[in-house]
Amino acid sequence: MIEVVEAMENMRLSDYAGYAYLAATVRELKLETQMLLPRLGGRTVWMVNSTADGGGVAEMMPKLVGLMRDLGVKIQWVVIHPSESAFFSLTKRIHNLIHDFGAPGFTEQEQTLYERVSRDLADEMQGRLGADDILVVHDPQPLGMGAELKRRTGIRAIWRCHIGVDKRTPATASAWDFLKPHASVFDHAVFSVPEYIPHFLVGRAGIISPSIDPLSHKNRELHAHKLIGILSNAGLMTNHHPVLTSHWQHQAQRFQPDGRFLNANTGLKIGLLFRPTVTQISRWDGLKGWEPLMEGFLRLKARCAQGDIKDARHKRRIEIARLVFAGPDPSAIQDDPDGREVLHSLCDKYRRLNRDEQESIALLTLPMASRKENHLMVNAIQRCATVAVQNSLQEGFGLTATEAMWKRIPVLGSTACGLRQQIRDGIDGRLNHDPEDTDEIAENLNQMLFDSVGRDTWGRNAQRRVYDRFLIFKHVQEWLERLSETAQRPPSTTGLQR
Ligand code: UDP
């Protein structure tokens, strides 16, 4: 089945333009649209993906579609609901293989399942499409349907692939071999990062970066009272004054030395508002480099205790510094047993630390019952960071880095592919060249915590970089450029064009 999704964000461009710091970028988008919109010639754009809820694509889609509509683009959002549940298990396997995870190879049954479901979906979709419309399918799930429609009707079609890794292995090769006959028939393909383009599309695919919404709950500005209100409501600080709103039903939890998770404001105090704080917020995924980061932080503390740090003020800074790890409550994410395991092993490691070390590290889980509250917590915790770290061993893009950069928080990333697209080492932040090298992590943290002028500069440049390249307005603009180019050319009959 296919479903046309109507629920759209109600943010309008005029809401963004009301903020002085966003007015210029919105104006630029509007000017560009005046030029590009006529080239679209009144065609309807169909954006198709596989879920209306959960995951980055689903989060971005209503904003993208909502803003494009506000600009006058005729655009519809469609979600596919395949009739056979095995289809999504297969596409999940493809997804994992593209990320170099899982056993390579597909059976004939899998091939026929993918083709059969794609054909059924195309049967349903075909009647809705006008001959001049533009079809955009996202990721491998609706790719086969898009290819089938392209073959049947010759419609202009774009494949937007949000996933990839910057290496070629037997696993990635087998996923791309599977997708190649489908991906090759489109007019264009779009990836997030050049390194993710598979060999058969090199030179024939474009790049559009993921983006953030500066007015979302995760990114909007928080004035002091609001920030403190969130920390209080979420149980992230103890507060002796009344605040406007009452405690949220679901509180942030902190892992305690006795092995229990309790409300984060019980027991040891975090001191988010007072202490130099090194913060990493991510999913509980082993590839996020949690363990080496913890070890690197403890190494820096140990160096300080051994008298390695001479400057008195800096010594004090390191002595009172805290490391905050925060991620979603894994029990809220049914299909993520790996997440629970990763958190479990971090907790084990934490229990083996001495009392001082335990006091200096906070392992936090953030409830997911309310998306809004979860996002406000992420926002507030990021804003309390002296240095935000994203120590990923591998990273698709790393929106957590983008979010911190937008907030002018200096970021220590790694050279994982998605992060080095965003952070230029020494300009927009710093990079760990080896996220498993705990000495390098300790030294980079040491330098960043010492250098307050550098932190200001990295934060300022980082915000500018996000403003220029990774805000939703740029994202919309890049789509309009791509769509108007596609509209102006005759639809391809021979596969992907430059
Ligand atoms: N995030 C969140 N709640 C949490 C922890 C993380 O909303 O409790 C968000 C985080 O702010 C970011 C996203 O999850 O927007 C993670 O995206 P990223 O690109 O950093 O990594 P991914 O999870 O896609 O590997």
Boltz pocket constraint, residues with backbone or C-beta under 6 A from the ligand:
constraints:
  - pocket:
      binder: B
      contacts: [[A, 56], [A, 218], [A, 281], [A, 282], [A, 283], [A, 326], [A, 327], [A, 328], [A, 329], [A, 366], [A, 367], [A, 374], [A, 375], [A, 378], [A, 396], [A, 397], [A, 398], [A, 399], [A, 400], [A, 401], [A, 403]]
      max_distance: 6.0
